[in-house]
């Protein structure tokens, strides 16, 4: 299926010159370095196995926004950023040697399957689309990649497989759908009220920091024009449920 000709007109990540391609590669590398850096700042021992690895979950939607002809440039740029961060975090070369091939397999499987089974950028707004996304990206790609990355985790093989698998699953369930939603529904989001953005910020902050968003919201602010009791009962409850269960898809309706 040729997805390039079906990409929406808002796609701006389509470089037409070597200079533009180089700039895009630098942009991707910067994002792939900043994302784990931000999360690593919240982890006490970043050189150990992470509960959620954001790298591949960020790189896959970026690949869907660019033509496949420059994937050979974009993917190494992202992986170079991964390696740089891992070295700075103290991850051993042996582990990195297993993680990068695993990431390569995972990113290619997820991006190629999404490109083939969706007409353009995936929109997870119906049961069929959600089922395909969950099967290909949340189950197939991480389970295969974990067969490789498990060798780089300092535990027995199957414990390492479970750690690698679930760290990627959590990222693909939470981060990637949010990015796809932001890109595909950007204009709709621009018309949302500021209360909506506060809710999303609370959701993401609670997810990253491991906090209960209801506590931080109740103690820090009361939104003007709202009933605090109703706000706590409906909105914050949804934030807590989405954070704890990783169901950002259901929240960002």
C-alpha positions as CSV (number, residue, x, y, z in Angstrom):
1,X,0.0,0.0,0.0
2,X,1.5,3.3,-1.0
3,X,0.9,5.5,2.0
4,X,2.9,8.5,0.8
5,X,0.3,9.6,-1.7
6,X,-2.4,9.4,0.9
7,X,-0.7,11.5,3.6
8,X,-2.7,14.5,4.7
9,X,-1.9,17.9,3.2
10,X,-0.8,19.2,6.7
11,X,2.3,16.9,6.6
12,X,5.3,19.3,6.7
13,X,8.0,16.7,7.4
14,X,8.7,16.1,3.8
15,X,12.1,17.4,2.9
16,X,12.9,18.1,-0.7
17,X,16.7,18.8,-0.4
18,X,19.7,17.3,1.4
19,X,19.8,20.4,3.6
20,X,16.2,20.0,4.7
21,X,16.8,16.3,5.3
22,X,19.8,17.0,7.5
23,X,17.8,19.6,9.5
24,X,15.0,17.1,10.0
25,X,17.5,14.4,11.1
26,X,18.9,16.8,13.7
27,X,15.4,17.6,14.8
28,X,14.6,14.0,15.3
29,X,17.8,13.4,17.1
30,X,17.1,16.3,19.5
31,X,13.6,15.0,20.3
32,X,14.9,11.4,20.8
33,X,17.5,12.7,23.2
34,X,15.3,15.2,25.1
35,X,12.5,12.7,25.7
36,X,14.6,10.1,27.7
37,X,16.5,13.0,29.4
38,X,13.3,14.4,30.8
39,X,12.1,11.1,32.1
40,X,15.5,10.1,33.3
41,X,15.6,13.2,35.5
42,X,12.6,11.6,37.4
43,X,14.3,8.2,37.8
44,X,16.7,7.6,40.7
45,X,18.9,5.1,38.9
46,X,18.5,5.7,35.1
47,X,21.1,3.1,34.2
48,X,18.7,0.4,35.3
49,X,15.7,-1.0,33.5
50,X,13.1,1.7,33.0
51,X,9.3,1.1,33.8
52,X,8.6,3.1,30.5
53,X,11.1,3.7,27.7
54,X,9.8,6.7,25.6
55,X,12.3,6.4,22.7
56,X,10.6,4.0,20.3
57,X,7.2,5.3,21.2
58,X,8.3,8.7,20.0
59,X,10.2,7.6,17.0
60,X,7.4,5.5,15.4
61,X,4.9,8.4,15.0
62,X,7.8,10.6,13.6
63,X,8.4,8.0,11.0
64,X,4.8,8.0,10.0
65,X,5.1,11.8,9.3
66,X,8.0,11.5,6.8
67,X,8.3,9.7,3.5
68,X,9.7,6.2,3.7
69,X,12.6,7.2,1.4
70,X,14.3,9.0,4.2
71,X,13.7,6.4,7.0
72,X,17.3,5.3,6.5
73,X,18.3,8.8,7.7
74,X,15.7,9.4,10.4
75,X,16.1,6.1,12.2
76,X,19.9,6.2,12.7
77,X,19.5,9.8,13.9
78,X,17.1,8.7,16.6
79,X,19.2,5.7,17.6
80,X,22.4,7.9,17.8
81,X,20.5,10.0,20.4
82,X,19.5,6.8,22.2
83,X,23.1,5.7,22.4
84,X,24.3,9.1,23.5
85,X,21.8,9.2,26.3
86,X,22.5,5.6,27.4
87,X,26.2,6.3,27.6
88,X,25.7,9.4,29.7
89,X,23.3,7.5,32.0
90,X,25.9,4.8,32.6
91,X,24.3,2.0,30.6
92,X,26.9,-0.7,29.7
93,X,28.1,-1.1,26.1
94,X,27.0,-4.7,26.3
95,X,23.4,-3.7,27.0
96,X,23.4,-1.0,24.3
97,X,24.6,-3.6,21.8
98,X,21.4,-5.6,22.5
99,X,19.1,-2.6,22.9
100,X,19.8,-0.9,19.5
101,X,19.0,-4.1,17.4
102,X,15.9,-4.6,19.5
103,X,14.8,-1.0,18.9
104,X,15.5,-1.3,15.2
105,X,13.3,-4.4,14.9
106,X,10.6,-2.8,17.0
107,X,10.5,0.5,15.2
108,X,10.5,-1.0,11.7
109,X,7.8,-3.6,12.6
110,X,5.5,-1.0,14.1
111,X,6.0,1.7,11.5
112,X,5.8,-0.6,8.5
113,X,2.6,-2.3,9.8
114,X,0.9,1.0,10.6
115,X,1.9,2.4,7.2
116,X,0.5,-0.7,5.5
117,X,-2.8,-1.2,7.4
118,X,-3.8,2.5,7.8
119,X,-4.5,5.0,5.0
120,X,-2.1,7.7,6.1
121,X,-1.7,8.7,9.7
122,X,-3.5,6.3,12.0
123,X,-6.6,7.8,13.7
124,X,-7.6,5.7,16.7
125,X,-11.2,6.8,16.8
126,X,-13.0,3.5,16.2
127,X,-12.8,-0.1,17.4
128,X,-11.3,-1.5,14.2
129,X,-8.4,1.0,14.2
130,X,-7.8,0.6,17.9
131,X,-7.7,-3.2,17.6
132,X,-5.2,-3.1,14.8
133,X,-3.0,-0.6,16.7
134,X,-3.1,-2.7,19.8
135,X,-2.3,-5.9,18.0
136,X,0.5,-4.7,15.8
137,X,2.2,-2.0,17.9
138,X,1.4,-2.9,21.5
139,X,1.7,-6.7,21.2
140,X,3.6,-7.9,18.1
141,X,6.4,-5.3,17.9
142,X,7.3,-5.2,21.6
143,X,7.1,-9.0,22.0
144,X,9.5,-9.6,19.2
145,X,11.9,-6.8,20.2
146,X,12.0,-8.1,23.8
147,X,13.4,-11.4,22.6
148,X,16.5,-9.4,21.7
149,X,16.6,-6.7,24.3
150,X,16.2,-9.3,27.1
151,X,19.9,-10.2,26.6
152,X,20.9,-6.7,27.6
153,X,19.1,-6.7,30.9
154,X,21.0,-7.9,33.9
155,X,18.5,-10.6,34.9
156,X,17.6,-14.1,33.7
157,X,16.3,-14.2,30.2
158,X,12.6,-14.4,30.7
159,X,12.6,-11.8,33.5
160,X,14.5,-9.5,31.1
161,X,11.9,-10.3,28.4
162,X,9.1,-9.2,30.6
163,X,10.8,-6.0,31.7
164,X,11.6,-5.1,28.1
165,X,8.2,-6.0,26.8
166,X,6.2,-4.1,29.4
167,X,8.4,-1.0,29.4
168,X,7.7,-0.7,25.6
169,X,4.0,-1.6,26.0
170,X,3.4,1.2,28.5
171,X,5.1,3.7,26.2
172,X,3.1,2.7,23.1
173,X,-0.2,2.7,25.1
174,X,0.4,6.2,26.6
175,X,2.8,8.3,24.5
176,X,2.2,7.3,20.9
177,X,-1.6,7.7,20.8
178,X,-1.2,11.1,22.4
179,X,1.3,12.2,19.7
180,X,-1.0,10.8,16.9
181,X,-3.9,12.6,18.4
182,X,-2.0,15.9,18.7
183,X,-0.9,15.7,15.0
184,X,-4.2,14.5,13.5
185,X,-6.5,16.7,15.6
186,X,-4.3,19.7,16.1
187,X,-6.8,22.2,14.8
188,X,-9.5,20.9,17.1
189,X,-7.2,21.1,20.0
190,X,-6.5,24.7,19.3
191,X,-10.2,25.4,20.0
192,X,-10.2,23.6,23.4
193,X,-10.7,25.6,26.6
194,X,-7.8,26.2,29.0
195,X,-9.5,23.8,31.5
196,X,-9.0,21.0,29.0
197,X,-5.2,21.7,28.8
198,X,-4.9,21.8,32.5
199,X,-6.5,18.4,32.7
200,X,-4.0,17.0,30.1
201,X,-1.1,18.6,31.9
202,X,-2.3,17.0,35.2
203,X,-2.6,13.6,33.5
204,X,0.9,13.7,32.0
205,X,2.5,15.1,35.2
206,X,0.9,12.4,37.3
207,X,2.0,9.8,34.8
208,X,5.6,10.9,34.7
209,X,6.0,11.7,38.4
210,X,4.1,8.8,39.8
211,X,1.8,11.1,41.7
212,X,-1.9,11.1,42.1
213,X,-3.2,14.1,40.1
214,X,-6.2,14.5,42.3
215,X,-4.0,15.3,45.3
216,X,-2.0,17.9,43.5
217,X,-5.0,19.6,41.9
218,X,-7.1,19.7,45.1
219,X,-4.2,21.2,47.1
220,X,-2.9,23.6,44.5
221,X,-5.8,25.2,42.7
222,X,-9.5,25.6,42.2
223,X,-10.5,26.5,38.7
224,X,-12.7,29.6,38.4
225,X,-16.2,29.0,37.3
226,X,-16.3,25.4,38.3
227,X,-17.8,23.5,41.2
228,X,-14.8,21.9,43.1
229,X,-16.9,18.9,44.2
230,X,-18.0,18.1,40.6
231,X,-14.6,18.8,39.2
232,X,-13.0,16.4,41.7
233,X,-15.7,13.7,41.1
234,X,-15.6,13.7,37.3
235,X,-12.6,15.3,35.8
236,X,-9.9,14.4,38.2
237,X,-11.2,10.9,38.6
238,X,-10.8,10.4,34.9
239,X,-7.2,11.7,35.1
240,X,-6.4,9.3,37.9
241,X,-7.9,6.3,36.1
242,X,-6.2,7.2,32.8
243,X,-2.9,7.6,34.6
244,X,-3.0,4.4,36.6
245,X,-4.3,2.3,33.8
246,X,-2.4,3.9,30.9
247,X,-5.6,4.6,29.0
248,X,-4.8,8.0,27.6
249,X,-6.7,7.0,24.5
250,X,-9.9,7.0,26.4
251,X,-9.2,10.3,28.1
252,X,-8.2,12.3,25.0
253,X,-11.6,11.9,23.5
